[in-house]
Amino acid sequence: MSSLKKLVFTLIAACTGLHLQAQMPNTLKPEEKVYGLSKFWQEVNYNFVYLDKVDRHKWDSLYVAMIPVVEKTPDDYTYYKELMRFCAFLKDGHTNVNFPAKVQDKLMNTMFGKYRFFIENIDGKAVITHTNLSIKDEVPTGSEVTEVNGLSTADYLAQDVKPYIASSTDYVRDDQAISNLLRGMDGQEFAITIKTPKGIVKKFKLSHARTEEKEIYPEYVDHKLLDFKWYPNDVAYVALNSFGNQKIDTLFIQQLPELYKAKSLIIDLRNNGGGSTSIGTKIFEYLTNDKLMYGSKSITRVNVSAYKAWGYYTKPADTLLNKWSANNLLTFQDKRYQLLSDDKQDTNDVKDQKVVVPTVLLIGHNTASAAEDFLIYADKQRHMTKIGENTYGSTGQPFPIDLPGGGSARICTKKDTYPDGREFVGYGVKPDIEVKPTVKDFIQNNDPALKKALRYLKDYQAPEIASGK
């Protein structure tokens, strides 16, 4: 059997398995399903900024293999799952397929009637971090899910969850897969095994159904848009939890009279999933004395039809000392780019007093998009130190498209790098000091990154800025 036929067989088998688990209306005709697949494939080919990193032969072969698969999908839920599998091949966190609202409304993740579980990736394990209050003794927080539907959790994730997740980094894919470990349709059944922190093994048969109980244990911390507090030694702590609401700029400026008293500063970006880069930049202006602030370097693809046509007839030898021919060939190869910003310079016009003191930036896997752009500005700031884990590793400008049946997709059209060309999309912005939380930290309600930041600032020594150092 050829590799392409094996791929088709595997996809059809997976598709059939999904239908056995979840019954949904089938509102789309086969030709509409193929159209949706083709539309996404076409728009990726024309607009996806990272197309140069894609194996085009495998991508096109996968598209061909997916045609009979999507035609045979038994319902809208399964159809969109297959589109997600197709999209995941691109490995980009800003390129996604989204369920229609009519499907999304029937999806469940944490609710199983009597039981409710919230699961997170802690130290590579699927750990139950919260439950509904009435089962807190039966299912202690800190318990690990070790088996799902007869498979080890690792095997179940690899087979039934990860293939549908679009992510630029493996560790974020792991996080999202574990958080969505038990996601499914209303009525979908799961058999799971857990191991409690005391080593007791328990088995559960679960079926997705709405949990009426509202109380969660332990109670979730309500992350405000901006959180401010003091720690010993005049350390000011500011959590910037989103750049999606411009109000955070005003909230930060309102805290300046207090921040001026600080001998050192912690900026917590671990729960900041992004928003608008300009919102974060407005705050950053108060954290540096630099008159010019250097942000990310950005490019996008250029598609000019006539150039592509001429490029079809252009040979590599024709491009020698001939820019016009080179552009034609690059356009034909889908490798012609336009610079959107070259070592983006923002003028810092803030006249007010700045808060330039020893500063720790707390970062983690959920520090994403515009929050990562904030870190690009911080890259050369010698009074700033990043502590925590790699960031999300994805930013850009998505292009939205509508898909049949009310679903949608988005495709990343802009590539961002450090000003010197270093890439962070696909890798994450790396901490200067790495701190990874453990299951023990979770059970003991310990924040090791914050503790490390406080110790670091207590022992802080200013870096030498003498000439040549």
N, C-alpha and C positions, 0 to 999 in steps of 0.2 A: 504494500500500500504506500503511495507517495505521501510525502510530508504534508502536502496541501490537503489530500483526502483525509489524513489523520486529523488535521486541524478541524475540518468540517465535521467529522464524526464526533470529536471531542466537544465542539460547540453545540451540536445538536443534542448530545447526551446531557450536557449541562443545562441546556434550555428545557429539556424534558423533566429533569430533576426539579427545576424551579417550579414548573407547572404542578407537579405532584404536591408541592408544599403550599402553593398559594393560588387560589382561584380568583380571577378578576375579569371584569368585562373585556371583551375583545372588540374594540370600536373601530379599529383601523383595518382597511383593506390591505392585502399583500403588497399591492403596488404603492400604497401610501407609505408602508413600512420601508420599502426599498428606496423610495424617494427621500425619506428622512435620513437614512443611512448615507445615501449618495450626496445629499446636501451637505451633511457634516464633513464627509470626505473631501468634497470639492472645496469648501470654504477653508479647511485646513491646508489643502494644497496651495491655495491662493494667498492665505493670510497668516498662517502660523509662523511666528518669527524664528522658531527653533527647528524649522524643517530641515536645516542642514545637519542636525544631529539625529535625524530619523533615517533608518534603513528603508529607503524608498521601495526596494523590491519586496521586502517583507510587509511594509505598509500596504502596498497595492495588492499583494497576494492575500493579505488578511481581508481587505475590502471585498475581493472577489469571493473569498470563502464565506464571508458574512451574509452575502445576498440570499442564498437558500436558507440560512439560519433564521434571519429576521422574517422572511416570508412565512416560515412555519411557526413562528412564535404564537402560542395559544392565547395570549392576552396582552394587554397594554403594559402591565407590570413587567412581564418577562421581556417584552420588546425593548423597553427602556433599560433593563438590566444589560441586555446585549449591546446596546449602544454605549453604555458605560464601560463595558469590557473593551469595546473597540477604542474608545477614547483613552482608556488607561494605558494603551500601548504607547502613547505619546509621552507619558511620564512628565506631566506638567501640572503644577498646582493651580495655575490660572487658566486651564483649559479643561472644562467639565461639561457633563451632560446632567440635566436636572429633570426629575420626574414631573409629570403634569400634576396640578393641584389635586385632581380627583384620585390619583394614585397616592400622592404624598399624604393625603388625609387619612388613608387607611394603613399607612406604615406605622409600626410601633418599634420601639427600641428597648425601653426600660420596663414596660408594664406587662404583668402576667397575672392580672386579677388580684389574688391575695398577696402575691409577691411583686416587689419592685426592686430591680438591681440597677445600679450605675457602675459601670466598669471602666477602668483606666489602665493604661500601660504604665506600670511602675517597675523599673528595673527588669524590663523584658517579660513581665508576667501580667496576665489578665487578672487584675485585682479589683474586687468589689469594694468601692470607696464609700458608697452610700446605699441605704435601703429605705423602704418605708418603715416608720417607727415601730409598728407592731411586730416585726420579724427580726428586730435588731439582735435578739439573743439566739434565735434559730439560725440566722445567717450573719455572723459577726463581720463587721467591716474589717478589711485586711485579708479576707478569705480569697484564695486563688481559684479561678475556674480552670480545672485541669483537663476536662473532657467535654466535648460537645457532640451529640448525636453519634456516639460510638467511636469518635476519633479523638486523638489528643488535641488539645486546643491549638497547638502549633500547626498540626496537619489540617484541622478544620479551617483555620485562618488562611492557610496557603491555598486550599482547594475552593473554598466557598465565599471568602470575603475579600482578600487582597486583590484578586484579578479584576475587581470592579472599581477599584479606588485609583483616581488620578492624582498623582503626587510627584513633585520634583525631587523629593528625597525619600530614601528608604525608611528613615526613622519616623517621619511624619506619616508615611503609609502604615507603618506598624501601629502608631498611636491611633490613627483613625480606624484601622481594622479592629483593634481591640475595643475601642469605644462603641463600635457598631457590631460587635461580635454576635449579638442575639437579635439584630434588627430583622424584622420580617413583617408580613401582613397580618392583619387581625385574624386570629384563629390559627396561625402557624405554630407548630409544636416543636419543642426542643427538649432533649434529654441531656442534662448537664451533671457533671460531678464537680464538687468543690472541696477544697482542703482548707480548714479553718486555721487561724494563726496558732492554735494549739495542736495542729496535726490531725484533727478529726476529719474523716472523709464522709461526705454526705452526698446523696444523689437526689435529683429533683426531676420530675416530669412537668414541664411548663407549657402553657398555651397562651399566646398573646391575647389579652383582653384588658379592657380599661381598668385601672386601679383607682378606686374611689377615694381611698385614704390619701389625704393631702400632706400629712406630716412626714418629713424626711429626716433621717438620722445618719450621721450628724447633720445638723441644720447647715444648709449652704450659706457661705459668706456672700453677702450682696456686694458685688464689686461696683462701687460708685464710678462715675466717669473719671473723677480725680479723687484720690485719697491722700490725706496729709497727716503725718504724725511725727512726734519727736522720739528719738532714742538717746541713750546716755552719751555724754561727751559732745553735746550740741550737734548731733547728727540729725539732719532733716531728711525725712522719707517722703517721697512723692511717687504715687502710683499713677501713671498715665495709661488708662485702660482702654482707650480707643482714640483714634484720629478720625473717626467717622462723624463726629459732632463738633462743629466749630466752637461750641460753648466751652470746650475744654481750654481753649486759649484764654478766654476771659477768666475762667476759674483759676488758671495758673497765675495770671497777672495779679489777681486778687490776693494770692498767697505771697507775693513778693516781699511785703514788709516783714513777714515772718522768716522767709528764706534768707533775707539779708543778715539775720542773726546766726545763721548756720556756719559752723567751722568746717563741716563736710556735708556731703549730699549723697543720697541714694535715689536714683530714678529707676523705678520698677516698671519694665515693659513686658513682663512675662505673660500678661493677659491682654496684650494689645495686638489685635488681629489686623490692624491697619485702618484704612480709610483714605483720607486725602493727605498727600505728602506735604502740601502747603500748610496744613493745620499744624503738623509736627514741626515744620520749619519755623513757624512763628514762635513756638516755644523755645526751640534751640537757639534762636537769636539772643535769648537772655542768658545762655549758658556758656558763651564764648566771647572773648574780646576781639576775635577776628573781624575785620571789616568785610572780607570776602569769605564766603562759605562754599565749600566745594562738594556738590552732590553727585549723584550717579551720572554716568555717561550712558546715553540711550540711543538705540538704533531701531529702525523698522525696515521691513522689506519694501522694495520698489518693483512694481509690476507695470511695465509699459508694453502694450501688445505688439506694436511695430518692432520694438527692440527685440522682443522675444522671437518674432518671426525672422528677423535678420540673424539673430543668434543661432537659429537652427542651421544656417548655412556657414556659420563661422567656425573655423578650426583654431585650436590653441595657438598655432604658429602665427595666425593672422593678428593676434592681440599684441604682439611684440611692438612696443613703442607706439601703440595705436589705442588710445583711450576709448574711442568710439566703438571699435570692434570688441574691446574688453568688456565694455558695458553691455553690449549686445549678447555676448556669450554668457556673462554672469546672469543676465535676465533670463535667458533660456534655461540656465541651470538652477534657477530659483535661488540664486546666491548674491543678488545685488541688493545693497543696503543703503539707506540714507541716514545720516547722522541727525538725530533730533536735538541732542545737546552734547557739546564737547567740553568735558570737565565742567559741568554745569556750575556757574558761579551765581550765587545769590548775594546781593549787597545787604550787609547788616546795617540798617539805618536806625536801630534802637538807640535812643539817647539816654534812657534810664540806666540806673546802676545795674550792673550785671551780677550774676551769681556764679562767679568763677572760683570754686574751691575744689579740693579733692573730691572727685565724684565717681561713684560706682554705678554702672548701668547693669541692672539685673535683666538677663535675657534667657529665653528658653524656646522650646519648640513651637509655642503659640505666639511668639513674636514674629509678626508676618507683615509682608507687603509694605505699606507706608511706614510702619514701625521699623522695618529693615532699612528703608530709605533714610530714616532718622539716624540710624547707626552709621550709614555711609558718611554723613556730615561729621559724625563724631570720630571718624577713623584716625585722624591725625591730631586729635586733641590730647595733649600730653597729661592733662589733669584728669582724664577720664579713663576708667578701667572697666572692662566688661567681665562680669562674673555670671556663671550659670552653665547653660547648655547651648548647643548650636540652635540658631533660629530656624524658622519655618523653611527658608530657602526658596521663596517664590514671590515675585512681584511682576508688575507689567501692566499693560492696558488691554483688558479683554474686549473682544468684539462679540456682542450678543447676537444670537440667531434664534428664530422660532422654529420648532419642529412639529411634525404632525401630532394631533391629539392633545395639544396644549402644553407640551413640554418645551424645553429650551436647552440651549448650549451656549458656551462662551469659548472664545479662542484667543490665546495671548498673541498680541500683535507687536509688543514692544519688549526689547531686550535691554536690561539694565545691568551695568557693571560698576565696579569702583572706577574712579576717574582714571586710574592707570591701567584699566582693562582687566583687572582681576575679576573673576566671576564669583558671585555668591548665590545666584540662582542655580539650584541643583546641588548646592553644598551647604548653604546656610552661612550666616555671619558667625564666625567662631569666637568663643569667649577667650579672653586673655587668661582667665583662671577657670578651669572646668570644674563644676560641682554637679554630680548626679544624685538625685534623691533615691533612696532605697525604700523597700517595703517597711523596714523597721522605722525609718523616718516618718512614714505616713502613719503608722500605728501610734507612734509617740507624738504625733502632731508637731514634728520638728521641721523647720525650714532651713536646711543646711546652706543654701545659697545666701540667704539673708544673714545667717550667723557668720558665714565666711566674709561677707561684705563688711559687717560691723568690726570683725577682728582686723581686717585689712585696713580699714580707715583708722582704727585705733593705733596701728603700728605704721601708719603711712609715712613714707619719706618722699619728698618731692624729687622727681627725676631731674637729672642734670641737663641743663639746656645750654651749657657753654658751647662755644664754637667748636664744631667738629665732633660733637658728641650727640 
